[in-house]
Amino acid sequence: MNSAGDAFGFAFKDPAWFGKVIVQGLIFIIPIIGWIAGAGWLLMAFDNARAGRNELPPAGFHLSRGIGLAGAYFIYVVVLNIPGWILSGVGSRGLVQSCTDAANNVCSYNYVGGPLSALGSLWSFAASLAFYFIAPTLIVMVAHYGFGGAFALGRVWGYATSNVGNSVIAGLLMWVSGIIGGLGVILCCVGLLFTIPYSVTIQAALAAWFERVQAAPAGPTLPSAPPPGPVSA
């Protein structure tokens, strides 16, 4: 990956991209199993991208490869959002029935939050930003060190913040890829068979770009100053 933008065209460099994407999309619709398989496919695509191979991995149930990343994602999302859920639930009235025409039983149920619901929503938004900020690092860590690599918190944070700009760019574009993944809903949800696995290829290629630039030096190393000359009397 020469640039982060190249990630959006990575999938199309494989002549067989369409079949692989659609088959993986069909697998993805299987709850839990399909999501784990998708995570495994992402890591395999990451391997190809970082090695300079312009091809997607074969579609399939890559469960052993994906369980670590899927588990890490799940735990991070839950932990980051717990405070927001607590804030949203404090004083909540839950589902409350409201009737516009009680005589004809025209009623609906609406969720009525507590006094801190707005703060809980703000926390959840911040948590999503934090997750996308570290998501590229999580992919790199799990690819190299397995499930445990995602929870070596000092290493994860140090890697993500060694060049904050790269993390922000990669995280922002992963967020955009998530939006692209959801666009398939427009075509009666059938489009998700394409948009979701396509978004996965974007994330894999972005992680490969991120690893390359994050490991590169921030700038040219300046030569050290010459030693001072002799002091004249």
C-alpha positions as a Markdown table, in Angstrom:
| # | Residue | x | y | z |
|---|---|---|---|---|
| 1 | Met | 0.0 | 0.0 | 0.0 |
| 2 | Asn | 1.6 | 3.2 | -1.2 |
| 3 | Ser | -1.0 | 5.4 | 0.5 |
| 4 | Ala | -4.1 | 4.9 | 2.7 |
| 5 | Gly | -6.4 | 5.7 | -0.3 |
| 6 | Asp | -5.0 | 2.7 | -2.1 |
| 7 | Ala | -6.9 | 0.5 | 0.4 |
| 8 | Phe | -10.2 | 1.3 | -1.4 |
| 9 | Gly | -9.0 | -0.3 | -4.6 |
| 10 | Phe | -7.1 | -3.2 | -3.1 |
| 11 | Ala | -9.9 | -5.8 | -3.7 |
| 12 | Phe | -10.3 | -4.9 | -7.3 |
| 13 | Lys | -6.7 | -5.8 | -8.1 |
| 14 | Asp | -7.6 | -9.5 | -7.8 |
| 15 | Pro | -9.2 | -10.7 | -11.1 |
| 16 | Ala | -11.4 | -13.1 | -9.0 |
| 17 | Trp | -12.5 | -10.5 | -6.5 |
| 18 | Phe | -16.2 | -10.6 | -7.2 |
| 19 | Gly | -16.7 | -14.3 | -6.5 |
| 20 | Lys | -14.6 | -14.2 | -3.4 |
| 21 | Val | -16.4 | -11.2 | -2.0 |
| 22 | Ile | -19.9 | -12.5 | -2.6 |
| 23 | Val | -19.1 | -16.0 | -1.2 |
| 24 | Gln | -17.6 | -14.4 | 1.9 |
| 25 | Gly | -20.6 | -12.1 | 2.1 |
| 26 | Leu | -22.9 | -15.2 | 2.1 |
| 27 | Ile | -20.9 | -16.7 | 4.9 |
| 28 | Phe | -21.0 | -13.4 | 6.9 |
| 29 | Ile | -24.8 | -13.5 | 7.2 |
| 30 | Ile | -24.5 | -16.6 | 9.5 |
| 31 | Pro | -24.6 | -15.2 | 13.0 |
| 32 | Ile | -21.4 | -15.3 | 15.1 |
| 33 | Ile | -19.8 | -18.0 | 12.9 |
| 34 | Gly | -19.9 | -15.8 | 9.8 |
| 35 | Trp | -18.5 | -12.8 | 11.8 |
| 36 | Ile | -15.6 | -14.9 | 13.1 |
| 37 | Ala | -15.0 | -16.2 | 9.6 |
| 38 | Gly | -15.0 | -12.6 | 8.3 |
| 39 | Ala | -12.4 | -11.6 | 10.9 |
| 40 | Gly | -10.2 | -14.5 | 9.8 |
| 41 | Trp | -10.6 | -13.4 | 6.2 |
| 42 | Leu | -9.6 | -9.9 | 7.2 |
| 43 | Leu | -6.3 | -11.1 | 8.7 |
| 44 | Met | -5.5 | -13.3 | 5.7 |
| 45 | Ala | -6.1 | -10.3 | 3.4 |
| 46 | Phe | -3.9 | -8.2 | 5.7 |
| 47 | Asp | -1.1 | -10.8 | 5.2 |
| 48 | Asn | -1.5 | -10.5 | 1.5 |
| 49 | Ala | -1.5 | -6.7 | 1.4 |
| 50 | Arg | 1.5 | -6.4 | 3.7 |
| 51 | Ala | 3.4 | -8.9 | 1.5 |
| 52 | Gly | 2.6 | -6.9 | -1.6 |
| 53 | Arg | 0.3 | -9.7 | -3.1 |
| 54 | Asn | -2.6 | -8.0 | -4.9 |
| 55 | Glu | -5.0 | -10.8 | -4.3 |
| 56 | Leu | -7.8 | -11.6 | -1.8 |
| 57 | Pro | -7.7 | -14.8 | 0.2 |
| 58 | Pro | -10.1 | -17.6 | -0.8 |
| 59 | Ala | -13.5 | -17.2 | 0.8 |
| 60 | Gly | -14.2 | -19.7 | 3.6 |
| 61 | Phe | -14.8 | -20.4 | 7.2 |
| 62 | His | -11.5 | -19.1 | 8.6 |
| 63 | Leu | -12.6 | -19.6 | 12.2 |
| 64 | Ser | -9.3 | -20.6 | 13.8 |
| 65 | Arg | -7.7 | -17.5 | 12.3 |
| 66 | Gly | -10.5 | -15.1 | 13.1 |
| 67 | Ile | -11.5 | -16.1 | 16.6 |
| 68 | Gly | -8.7 | -14.0 | 18.2 |
| 69 | Leu | -9.5 | -10.8 | 16.4 |
| 70 | Ala | -13.3 | -11.2 | 16.7 |
| 71 | Gly | -12.9 | -11.9 | 20.5 |
| 72 | Ala | -10.7 | -8.9 | 20.9 |
| 73 | Tyr | -13.1 | -6.6 | 19.0 |
| 74 | Phe | -16.0 | -7.8 | 21.1 |
| 75 | Ile | -14.2 | -7.3 | 24.5 |
| 76 | Tyr | -13.0 | -3.8 | 23.5 |
| 77 | Val | -16.4 | -2.7 | 22.3 |
| 78 | Val | -18.1 | -4.0 | 25.5 |
| 79 | Val | -15.6 | -2.5 | 27.9 |
| 80 | Leu | -15.4 | 0.9 | 26.2 |
| 81 | Asn | -19.2 | 1.1 | 26.2 |
| 82 | Ile | -20.1 | -0.1 | 29.7 |
| 83 | Pro | -19.9 | 3.4 | 31.2 |
| 84 | Gly | -22.1 | 4.8 | 28.5 |
| 85 | Trp | -24.7 | 2.0 | 29.0 |
| 86 | Ile | -24.7 | 2.7 | 32.8 |
| 87 | Leu | -25.2 | 6.4 | 32.3 |
| 88 | Ser | -28.0 | 5.8 | 29.8 |
| 89 | Gly | -29.7 | 3.4 | 32.2 |
| 90 | Val | -29.5 | 5.5 | 35.3 |
| 91 | Gly | -33.1 | 6.6 | 36.1 |
| 92 | Ser | -34.4 | 5.1 | 32.9 |
| 93 | Arg | -38.1 | 4.3 | 32.7 |
| 94 | Gly | -37.4 | 1.7 | 29.9 |
| 95 | Leu | -40.1 | 1.0 | 27.4 |
| 96 | Val | -43.1 | 3.2 | 28.0 |
| 97 | Gln | -46.5 | 2.8 | 26.2 |
| 98 | Ser | -48.0 | 5.9 | 24.6 |
| 99 | Cys | -51.4 | 5.8 | 23.0 |
| 100 | Thr | -52.7 | 8.3 | 20.5 |
| 101 | Asp | -56.1 | 6.6 | 20.4 |
| 102 | Ala | -56.6 | 4.4 | 23.4 |
| 103 | Ala | -60.2 | 3.5 | 22.5 |
| 104 | Asn | -59.0 | 1.8 | 19.3 |
| 105 | Asn | -55.8 | 0.5 | 21.0 |
| 106 | Val | -53.5 | 2.6 | 18.8 |
| 107 | Cys | -50.5 | 2.5 | 21.0 |
| 108 | Ser | -46.7 | 2.3 | 20.6 |
| 109 | Tyr | -43.7 | 1.7 | 22.9 |
| 110 | Asn | -40.9 | 4.2 | 23.2 |
| 111 | Tyr | -37.7 | 4.0 | 25.2 |
| 112 | Val | -37.6 | 6.8 | 27.9 |
| 113 | Gly | -34.1 | 7.3 | 29.1 |
| 114 | Gly | -32.9 | 8.7 | 32.4 |
| 115 | Pro | -31.5 | 12.1 | 33.3 |
| 116 | Leu | -28.0 | 11.1 | 32.2 |
| 117 | Ser | -29.0 | 9.6 | 28.9 |
| 118 | Ala | -27.5 | 12.4 | 26.9 |
| 119 | Leu | -24.2 | 12.0 | 28.7 |
| 120 | Gly | -24.4 | 8.3 | 28.1 |
| 121 | Ser | -24.9 | 8.9 | 24.4 |
| 122 | Leu | -21.9 | 11.3 | 24.3 |
| 123 | Trp | -19.8 | 8.6 | 26.0 |
| 124 | Ser | -20.8 | 6.0 | 23.5 |
| 125 | Phe | -19.9 | 8.3 | 20.7 |
| 126 | Ala | -16.5 | 9.0 | 22.3 |
| 127 | Ala | -16.0 | 5.2 | 22.8 |
| 128 | Ser | -16.6 | 4.5 | 19.1 |
| 129 | Leu | -14.0 | 7.1 | 18.2 |
| 130 | Ala | -11.5 | 5.5 | 20.7 |
| 131 | Phe | -12.2 | 2.1 | 19.2 |
| 132 | Tyr | -11.6 | 3.2 | 15.7 |
| 133 | Phe | -8.4 | 4.9 | 16.8 |
| 134 | Ile | -6.9 | 1.7 | 18.1 |
| 135 | Ala | -8.5 | -0.7 | 15.6 |
| 136 | Pro | -5.6 | -0.6 | 13.2 |
| 137 | Thr | -3.2 | -1.4 | 16.0 |
| 138 | Leu | -5.4 | -4.3 | 17.2 |
| 139 | Ile | -5.3 | -5.9 | 13.7 |
| 140 | Val | -1.5 | -5.6 | 13.6 |
| 141 | Met | -1.1 | -6.9 | 17.2 |
| 142 | Val | -3.4 | -9.9 | 16.7 |
| 143 | Ala | -1.8 | -10.7 | 13.4 |
| 144 | His | 1.6 | -10.9 | 15.0 |
| 145 | Tyr | 0.9 | -12.0 | 18.6 |
| 146 | Gly | -2.5 | -13.6 | 18.6 |
| 147 | Phe | -5.4 | -12.9 | 20.9 |
| 148 | Gly | -3.1 | -12.0 | 23.8 |
| 149 | Gly | -1.4 | -9.3 | 21.7 |
| 150 | Ala | -4.6 | -7.2 | 21.8 |
| 151 | Phe | -4.4 | -7.0 | 25.6 |
| 152 | Ala | -0.8 | -6.1 | 26.1 |
| 153 | Leu | -2.2 | -2.7 | 26.8 |
| 154 | Gly | 1.2 | -0.9 | 27.1 |
| 155 | Arg | 2.3 | -2.2 | 23.8 |
| 156 | Val | -1.1 | -1.5 | 22.1 |
| 157 | Trp | -1.2 | 2.1 | 23.4 |
| 158 | Gly | 2.5 | 2.7 | 22.7 |
| 159 | Tyr | 2.1 | 1.5 | 19.1 |
| 160 | Ala | -1.1 | 3.4 | 18.4 |
| 161 | Thr | 0.4 | 6.7 | 19.8 |
| 162 | Ser | 3.9 | 6.4 | 18.4 |
| 163 | Asn | 2.5 | 8.4 | 15.4 |
| 164 | Val | -0.9 | 9.7 | 16.3 |
| 165 | Gly | -1.5 | 11.1 | 12.9 |
| 166 | Asn | -1.3 | 7.7 | 11.2 |
| 167 | Ser | -3.7 | 6.2 | 13.8 |
| 168 | Val | -6.2 | 9.0 | 13.2 |
| 169 | Ile | -6.0 | 8.6 | 9.4 |
| 170 | Ala | -6.3 | 4.8 | 9.5 |
| 171 | Gly | -9.1 | 4.9 | 12.1 |
| 172 | Leu | -11.0 | 7.6 | 10.2 |
| 173 | Leu | -10.9 | 5.6 | 7.0 |
| 174 | Met | -11.9 | 2.4 | 8.8 |
| 175 | Trp | -14.9 | 4.4 | 10.1 |
| 176 | Val | -15.7 | 5.4 | 6.5 |
| 177 | Ser | -15.4 | 1.7 | 5.5 |
| 178 | Gly | -17.9 | 0.8 | 8.1 |
| 179 | Ile | -20.3 | 3.3 | 6.5 |
| 180 | Ile | -19.7 | 1.7 | 3.1 |
| 181 | Gly | -20.4 | -1.7 | 4.7 |
| 182 | Gly | -23.8 | -0.6 | 5.8 |
| 183 | Leu | -24.8 | 1.0 | 2.4 |
| 184 | Gly | -26.0 | -2.4 | 1.2 |
| 185 | Val | -29.1 | -2.0 | 3.2 |
| 186 | Ile | -30.3 | 0.4 | 0.5 |
| 187 | Leu | -30.7 | -2.5 | -1.9 |
| 188 | Cys | -33.2 | -4.4 | 0.2 |
| 189 | Cys | -30.2 | -5.7 | 2.3 |
| 190 | Val | -29.0 | -7.8 | -0.6 |
| 191 | Gly | -26.3 | -5.3 | -1.2 |
| 192 | Leu | -24.8 | -6.2 | 2.2 |
| 193 | Leu | -23.4 | -9.4 | 0.5 |
| 194 | Phe | -21.0 | -7.1 | -1.3 |
| 195 | Thr | -20.6 | -4.0 | 0.8 |
| 196 | Ile | -19.7 | -5.8 | 4.1 |
| 197 | Pro | -16.9 | -8.0 | 2.8 |
| 198 | Tyr | -15.7 | -5.1 | 0.6 |
| 199 | Ser | -15.4 | -3.0 | 3.7 |
| 200 | Val | -13.4 | -5.8 | 5.3 |
| 201 | Thr | -10.9 | -5.7 | 2.4 |
| 202 | Ile | -10.5 | -1.9 | 3.0 |
| 203 | Gln | -9.8 | -2.4 | 6.6 |
| 204 | Ala | -7.2 | -5.2 | 5.9 |
| 205 | Ala | -5.4 | -3.0 | 3.4 |
| 206 | Leu | -5.5 | 0.0 | 5.7 |
| 207 | Ala | -4.0 | -2.0 | 8.5 |
| 208 | Ala | -1.2 | -3.1 | 6.1 |
| 209 | Trp | -0.5 | 0.6 | 5.2 |
| 210 | Phe | -0.7 | 1.6 | 8.8 |
| 211 | Glu | 1.9 | -1.1 | 9.9 |
| 212 | Arg | 4.3 | 0.1 | 7.2 |
| 213 | Val | 4.1 | 3.8 | 7.9 |
| 214 | Gln | 3.9 | 3.4 | 11.7 |
| 215 | Ala | 7.2 | 1.4 | 11.6 |
| 216 | Ala | 8.9 | 4.0 | 9.4 |
| 217 | Pro | 11.0 | 6.8 | 11.0 |
| 218 | Ala | 9.2 | 10.0 | 11.5 |
| 219 | Gly | 11.7 | 11.9 | 9.5 |
| 220 | Pro | 15.3 | 12.0 | 8.3 |
| 221 | Thr | 17.9 | 11.6 | 11.1 |
| 222 | Leu | 20.0 | 14.7 | 11.4 |
| 223 | Pro | 23.7 | 14.3 | 11.7 |
| 224 | Ser | 25.1 | 14.9 | 15.2 |
| 225 | Ala | 26.9 | 18.2 | 15.8 |
| 226 | Pro | 30.7 | 18.2 | 15.4 |
| 227 | Pro | 32.6 | 18.2 | 18.7 |
| 228 | Pro | 33.7 | 21.7 | 19.9 |
| 229 | Gly | 37.1 | 22.8 | 18.8 |
| 230 | Pro | 39.9 | 23.6 | 21.1 |
| 231 | Val | 39.5 | 26.6 | 23.3 |
| 232 | Ser | 42.1 | 29.2 | 22.5 |
| 233 | Ala | 43.8 | 30.9 | 25.4 |
